[in-house]
Amino acid sequence: MVLCDPFGDLYYVKRDIGRMFDEFWTGTVKERRELPAPERAKLPLEREKGFTAVATADLIDRKDALVIRAEIPGVTKDNIKVNVTEDRVNVSARLERKKEEKEDNYYCYERKYGAWQRSFSLPERVKSEQAKAKYKDGILEITLPKIQEEKEKEKELKIE
């Protein structure tokens, strides 16, 4: 008679999947063989060197303005569009890369295109007509002056 332990089998599956991911990310397997990682196979590393799907961004709340800093490496400022309303900012970018290699025995011409868009809901209303954007070294910085709302004045009424 053999006891069946279905959860014991799940332990082995979990262990094997964990080992598989460890081998993939480290590039080595238990028997000291190397996996064909992209850099060893001379393949391009698009995620590390190229255009990511969504820009990472920070929203900074200063006393008189909101500032958005977004990382958009490898894009020219002509390929970035920023639209601002009182309560929302839309940023879109387009990447176009062309690479041409000519050698004695081969010719390689690669074209890469990518695009993304991101919207930010603002926590406060801003003056969209006074907003400014600056792009330098892969960082887009958008400065949005806040609308200074007047504090409500309280008046005590006399009862007649």
C-alpha positions in Angstrom: 0.0 0.0 0.0 1.4 3.4 -1.0 0.2 6.7 0.4 -0.6 9.4 -2.1 0.5 13.0 -1.2 -0.7 15.4 -3.9 0.9 18.4 -2.2 4.3 16.6 -2.2 4.1 16.6 -6.0 3.4 20.3 -6.1 6.5 20.9 -4.0 8.7 19.2 -6.7 7.0 21.2 -9.5 7.6 24.5 -7.6 11.2 23.5 -7.0 11.8 22.7 -10.7 10.2 25.9 -11.9 12.2 28.0 -9.4 15.4 26.3 -10.6 14.5 26.9 -14.3 14.0 30.7 -13.6 17.3 30.8 -11.6 19.1 29.2 -14.5 17.5 31.6 -17.0 18.4 34.8 -15.1 21.9 33.8 -14.0 22.8 32.3 -17.4 24.3 29.1 -16.0 22.9 25.7 -15.3 23.8 23.1 -12.6 26.2 21.2 -14.9 28.1 24.5 -15.7 26.8 24.8 -19.2 25.9 28.3 -20.4 22.5 29.3 -21.6 22.3 31.2 -24.9 21.8 34.6 -23.4 21.3 37.4 -25.9 24.7 39.1 -25.3 26.6 35.8 -25.9 24.6 35.1 -29.1 25.3 38.7 -30.3 21.6 39.5 -30.3 20.3 43.0 -29.5 19.1 43.6 -26.0 16.1 45.8 -26.7 14.8 46.1 -23.1 18.2 47.1 -21.7 19.4 49.4 -24.5 16.2 50.4 -26.3 12.7 51.8 -25.9 10.6 50.6 -23.1 6.8 50.3 -23.3 6.1 53.0 -20.7 8.2 55.8 -19.4 8.9 55.8 -15.7 7.9 59.1 -14.1 7.8 61.0 -10.9 5.2 63.6 -9.9 6.6 66.2 -7.6 4.3 68.6 -5.6 6.0 71.9 -5.0 4.4 74.8 -3.2 3.5 76.7 -6.3 3.8 74.1 -9.1 3.6 70.4 -10.0 6.6 68.9 -11.8 6.5 65.7 -13.8 9.9 64.1 -14.6 9.7 61.2 -17.1 12.6 59.1 -18.4 12.5 58.9 -22.2 16.0 57.8 -23.3 16.9 57.6 -27.0 14.2 59.8 -28.3 14.7 63.2 -29.9 12.7 66.1 -28.6 11.0 66.5 -32.0 9.4 63.0 -31.5 7.8 63.9 -28.1 4.3 65.4 -27.7 3.0 66.9 -24.5 -0.7 68.1 -24.1 -1.8 69.8 -20.9 -5.3 70.6 -19.6 -6.2 71.9 -16.1 -6.4 68.4 -14.6 -4.5 66.1 -17.0 -1.2 65.7 -18.8 -0.7 63.4 -21.9 2.8 62.5 -23.0 3.5 60.5 -26.1 6.8 59.6 -27.8 7.9 58.0 -31.0 11.2 56.2 -31.6 12.7 55.6 -35.0 16.1 54.0 -35.4 17.9 53.0 -38.5 21.1 51.0 -38.6 23.1 50.2 -41.7 26.2 48.0 -41.9 28.1 47.2 -45.0 31.0 44.7 -45.0 32.8 42.7 -47.6 30.4 39.7 -47.5 27.1 41.1 -46.1 24.8 44.0 -45.9 22.5 44.7 -43.0 19.8 47.4 -42.8 17.6 47.4 -39.6 14.7 49.7 -38.9 13.1 49.9 -35.4 9.9 51.7 -34.6 8.2 52.1 -31.3 5.6 54.4 -29.7 3.8 54.9 -26.4 1.5 57.2 -24.6 1.0 58.0 -20.9 -1.6 60.1 -19.2 -1.3 61.7 -15.7 -4.3 62.7 -13.7 -3.2 65.7 -11.7 -4.1 66.1 -8.0 -4.7 69.8 -8.4 -5.8 72.1 -11.1 -3.0 73.8 -13.1 -2.6 76.8 -15.4 -2.2 74.9 -18.7 -1.3 78.0 -20.7 1.7 78.6 -18.5 3.1 75.0 -18.5 6.6 74.5 -19.7 8.5 71.4 -20.8 12.2 70.8 -21.0 14.0 67.7 -22.4 17.7 67.0 -21.7 19.8 63.8 -21.4 16.7 61.5 -21.8 14.7 63.3 -19.0 11.5 65.1 -19.8 10.6 67.7 -17.1 7.2 69.3 -17.3 6.5 72.3 -14.9 2.8 73.0 -14.3 2.0 76.1 -12.2 -0.9 75.6 -9.8 -4.0 77.6 -9.9 -4.0 79.5 -6.6 -7.6 79.4 -5.5 -8.7 82.1 -3.2 -9.6 81.1 0.3 -13.2 81.4 0.9 -14.0 84.5 3.0 -16.3 83.9 5.9 -18.8 86.5 6.8 -21.0 86.4 9.8 -24.6 87.4 9.1 -26.7 89.3 11.5 -30.1 87.9 11.9 -32.9 90.4 11.6 
